[in-house]
Amino acid sequence: MKKIIIGDRIVKTFGEGDEKRNVLDGVSAYINEGEFVAVMGPSGSGKSTLMFALSGTDGIDGGKVVVDGRDLSEMGENELADLRRTEMGFVFQQPTMLKTLNILDNIILPSMRGSRKNAAAITKKARALMRRVGIAELENRDITQVSGGQLQRAGICRALMNSPKIIFGDEPTGALNSSSAQGIMDLFTEINAEGTAVMLVTHDAKVAARTERIMFMRDGAIVSELQLPKFDGTGMDGRVEKVTMKMREIGI
Ligand SMILES: Nc1ncnc2c1ncn2[C@@H]1O[C@H](COP(=O)(O)OP(=O)(O)OP(=O)(O)O)[C@@H](O)[C@H]1O
C-alpha cells in the first residue's frame, strides 16, 4: 500500500524558556493512499498539531514529513502552498467563509486564485459539487442564511474543488446536531469510497467508527491504534463498541 503521507519522529515545540514543551514528542504516523483514518485523544494531546504538521500547514521542530514522496522541509513556501492547494483539502469545525460573498462564491474563491481564465469551468465544477452534496439550490444565499450542516456541506465542496488526494477534517461534525453530523459522515464515507484519503480529528466515537484506522494520542504521542474493516454501511453498533472499548482501555 503506497503511503501518501509519512511523518517520521515529528517534534513540535511550543513556548519559550521554562514554558517550552514538546507538544509532539517524536511522533511517527502515516496515511495510505485512499485510507480513511481518525485521530482521537484527550483535549490538548496534540491531535490538531499533528494534523497541521502532516499537512505542512505548520512547520516542525524535529523529524520530517514526506508528502507524495516529497520532503516538506526541502520545499520553498510557494511550492508548499501549491502542494497544499492541489493535493489537500481542509474542513474545519466552523467553515471560515466570507460574510460578503454568497455560498457559491465562497466555494469557488480559493480556486480562482491565479486562474480567472477558467472561471466558467470552476463555477461549473462548484455547481456539480453542490448538487452532489445536496445544496444546489443554496448558491445565492448568504452564509448566514443556511444551516450549520448546509454550511459544512459548502465547506466540503470548497475542499473538493481541486480534487485533492487527501482531505483533512478537524472536528468537522463538532458543531452539528447528530442528524446533520451523520449526513456529513455519509459524505466523507462516499468521498473516501471514491478514492480520496480522509484524516479526521475527532472526539466522537461514532465519527471515528466510520474510519478504518484510529490513532489514539496522549501527551504528544500516539499510544495505540485500532484497525477496522472499511465501512460498508453495516455493523455500525459493533464498530462504535470497539472504539469505545479501546478508549476505555487506554483511559481517554
Ligand atoms: N500556537 C500555539 N502556541 C502555544 N501552544 C499551542 C499552540 N497550539 C497548540 N498549543 C498547545 O499544544 C497542545 C496541543 O494542542 P492541540 O490543539 O494539538 O490539541 P488537541 O488534541 O487537538 O486538543 P483539542 O481536542 O482540545 O482540540 C495544547 O496544550 C495547546 O495548548
The ligand as an SDF file (V2000), in Angstrom:
LIG
                    3D

 31 33  0  0  0  0  0  0  0  0999 V2000
    0.1460   28.0560   18.6440 N   0  0  0  0  0  0  0  0  0  0  0  0
    0.3040   27.5060   19.8520 C   0  0  0  0  0  0  0  0  0  0  0  0
    1.0730   28.0940   20.7910 N   0  0  0  0  0  0  0  0  0  0  0  0
    1.2650   27.5370   22.0080 C   0  0  0  0  0  0  0  0  0  0  0  0
    0.7200   26.3620   22.3730 N   0  0  0  0  0  0  0  0  0  0  0  0
   -0.0580   25.7350   21.4780 C   0  0  0  0  0  0  0  0  0  0  0  0
   -0.3050   26.2670   20.1710 C   0  0  0  0  0  0  0  0  0  0  0  0
   -1.1250   25.4050   19.5060 N   0  0  0  0  0  0  0  0  0  0  0  0
   -1.3710   24.3910   20.3600 C   0  0  0  0  0  0  0  0  0  0  0  0
   -0.7440   24.5840   21.5340 N   0  0  0  0  0  0  0  0  0  0  0  0
   -0.7720   23.6890   22.6970 C   0  0  0  0  0  0  0  0  0  0  0  0
   -0.4110   22.4040   22.2610 O   0  0  0  0  0  0  0  0  0  0  0  0
   -1.1750   21.4010   22.9080 C   0  0  0  0  0  0  0  0  0  0  0  0
   -1.8490   20.5240   21.8710 C   0  0  0  0  0  0  0  0  0  0  0  0
   -2.8130   21.2960   21.1680 O   0  0  0  0  0  0  0  0  0  0  0  0
   -3.7320   20.6450   20.0480 P   0  0  0  0  0  0  0  0  0  0  0  0
   -4.6540   21.7190   19.5790 O   0  0  0  0  0  0  0  0  0  0  0  0
   -2.9080   19.9360   19.0680 O   0  0  0  0  0  0  0  0  0  0  0  0
   -4.5280   19.5780   20.9190 O   0  0  0  0  0  0  0  0  0  0  0  0
   -5.8120   18.7290   20.5320 P   0  0  0  0  0  0  0  0  0  0  0  0
   -5.5210   17.3390   20.9580 O   0  0  0  0  0  0  0  0  0  0  0  0
   -6.1650   18.9590   19.1060 O   0  0  0  0  0  0  0  0  0  0  0  0
   -6.8630   19.3880   21.5070 O   0  0  0  0  0  0  0  0  0  0  0  0
   -8.4480   19.6460   21.3550 P   0  0  0  0  0  0  0  0  0  0  0  0
   -9.0710   18.2990   21.3570 O   0  0  0  0  0  0  0  0  0  0  0  0
   -8.7810   20.4330   22.5810 O   0  0  0  0  0  0  0  0  0  0  0  0
   -8.6450   20.4170   20.0870 O   0  0  0  0  0  0  0  0  0  0  0  0
   -2.1450   22.1290   23.8050 C   0  0  0  0  0  0  0  0  0  0  0  0
   -1.6530   22.1170   25.1150 O   0  0  0  0  0  0  0  0  0  0  0  0
   -2.1630   23.5190   23.2630 C   0  0  0  0  0  0  0  0  0  0  0  0
   -2.4230   24.4520   24.2720 O   0  0  0  0  0  0  0  0  0  0  0  0
  1  2  1  0
  2  3  1  0
  2  7  2  0
  3  4  2  0
  4  5  1  0
  5  6  2  0
  6  7  1  0
  6 10  1  0
  7  8  1  0
  8  9  2  0
  9 10  1  0
 10 11  1  0
 11 12  1  0
 11 30  1  0
 12 13  1  0
 13 14  1  0
 13 28  1  0
 14 15  1  0
 15 16  1  0
 16 17  2  0
 16 18  1  0
 16 19  1  0
 19 20  1  0
 20 21  2  0
 20 22  1  0
 20 23  1  0
 23 24  1  0
 24 25  2  0
 24 26  1  0
 24 27  1  0
 28 29  1  0
 28 30  1  0
 30 31  1  0
M  END
$$$$
